[in-house]
Amino acid sequence: MAIMKVIEIMSNSKKSWEDATASAIKKASKSVKNIKSAYVQSQSVTVKNGKVDEYRINLKVTFEVS
């Protein structure tokens, strides 16, 4: 039987929500081993001068505990 744990991560990117997700996983995987899945719980943006300035995500990351 596998034991799974879920952590919540917030990330941002100037490029896209996908980039914010990829960089969150990349950074989390440096200290969290056995990441199995991730779920984007919410997405938002910041706006500056009438344009999207930054993409933000709230990500739930599931990993196996050994």
C-alpha positions as CSV (number, residue, x, y, z in Angstrom):
1,M,0.0,0.0,0.0
2,A,1.3,3.4,-0.9
3,I,1.0,6.4,1.3
4,M,0.5,9.7,-0.5
5,K,0.9,13.2,0.7
6,V,-0.4,16.5,-0.8
7,I,1.2,19.9,-0.5
8,E,0.1,23.2,-1.8
9,I,2.4,25.4,-3.9
10,M,1.9,28.9,-5.3
11,S,3.9,29.9,-8.3
12,N,4.0,32.8,-10.8
13,S,5.4,33.5,-14.3
14,K,5.6,36.4,-16.7
15,K,5.0,33.9,-19.6
16,S,2.0,31.7,-18.9
17,W,0.1,29.5,-16.5
18,E,1.9,26.5,-18.0
19,D,5.3,28.0,-17.3
20,A,4.3,28.8,-13.7
21,T,3.2,25.1,-13.4
22,A,6.4,23.7,-14.9
23,S,8.6,25.9,-12.8
24,A,6.7,25.0,-9.6
25,I,7.2,21.3,-10.3
26,K,10.9,21.8,-11.2
27,K,11.6,23.7,-8.0
28,A,9.5,21.4,-5.8
29,S,11.2,18.3,-7.2
30,K,14.6,19.5,-5.8
31,S,13.4,18.9,-2.3
32,V,10.3,16.7,-2.7
33,K,10.9,13.2,-4.0
34,N,8.5,10.8,-5.7
35,I,6.1,13.4,-7.1
36,K,3.3,11.5,-8.8
37,S,0.8,14.2,-9.9
38,A,-0.2,17.9,-9.7
39,Y,-3.6,19.6,-9.8
40,V,-4.0,23.3,-10.7
41,Q,-6.5,24.4,-8.1
42,S,-6.8,28.0,-9.3
43,Q,-5.4,30.4,-11.8
44,S,-5.2,34.2,-11.7
45,V,-3.3,37.1,-13.2
46,T,-2.1,40.5,-12.2
47,V,-2.8,43.4,-14.5
48,K,-0.5,46.4,-15.1
49,N,-1.4,49.3,-17.5
50,G,-4.3,47.3,-18.9
51,K,-2.2,44.2,-19.8
52,V,-1.5,40.9,-18.1
53,D,1.6,41.4,-16.1
54,E,1.9,38.0,-14.3
55,Y,0.3,34.6,-14.4
56,R,-0.3,32.9,-11.0
57,I,-1.3,29.4,-10.0
58,N,-2.2,27.5,-6.9
59,L,-1.0,24.0,-7.3
60,K,-1.7,20.8,-5.3
61,V,1.2,18.4,-5.6
62,T,0.9,14.7,-4.7
63,F,3.9,12.6,-3.8
64,E,4.5,9.1,-2.4
65,V,5.9,8.9,1.1
66,S,8.3,6.0,1.6
